[in-house]
Amino acid sequence: MSTTLISTLFPLICYFAYNIIVPLVERLRPSLSSIMNMQRRRWVGNAALRESPFDAILSGNIMGSVSFLASTAVLLILAIFAVFGQVPALMNTLNSLSLGRVYTTLDVQLHLAVMLTMFVLAFFAFTLSLRQFNHFCIMLGALDHASPISEPEIEAITAMNALGARNFNSGVRAYYFSVATVAWFVSEWLPIAACIVTILILAHREFFSSAHRTAASAAIIAARRQQEKQR
């Protein structure tokens, strides 16, 4: 397998590998996403006790953000399709930049296909997330405030919210790794380095960032408050 092909496929491989490995690491150390799942559980539990448009507003804001990124993915997909029809012009532009590389039509077309795949994956992840958040809103709106809400029902609604968040994170990661695909036009080794840097940044944000510490502290405080109420 040539270096060009490896560097072309490397961002896509890293994307899939990261999505597989992170859930395994979460068994040893809770990630920011898993900590936020605890806050989602508190949100649903508190929403079951109140009748106000507050929860609908929060859900609408979340769905608006997901919808925006899904629409952006569609525009990027259409842009790459347009580039497929202008490969000769693209190669002339790349050669005129004097980047010290020799491009072949097959290499460029294959790389564009990888870029297209990344954004298609992002689009599907965002639209699935949007659908799951929509289900969450329906389930949240179906709560009967006239009677106590059972724990299994709360857990089911929380799980739907968590599924939407997981697919949203998957779509965002596709965006992050797609940045490395742009580096391919400069050097064969640059996308590999960019993927490694991206993985380090994502891992830091997910497991060691200040947001992780803040969310963990909030979860601990909430757990202590809950224990005091039960005494």
Secondary structure, 3 states (H helix, E strand, C coil): CCHHHHHHHHHHHHHHHHHHHHHHHCCCCCCHHHHHHHHHHHHHHHHCCCCCCHHHHHHHHHHHHHHHHHHHHHHHHHHHHHHHCCHHHHHHHHHHCCCCCCCCHHHHHHHHHHHHHHHHHHHHHHHHHHHHHHHHHHHHHCCCCCCCCCHHHHHHHHHHHHHHHHHHHHHHHHHHHHHHHHHCCCCCCHHHHHHHHHHHHHHHHHHCCHHHHHHHHHHHHHHHHHHHHHC
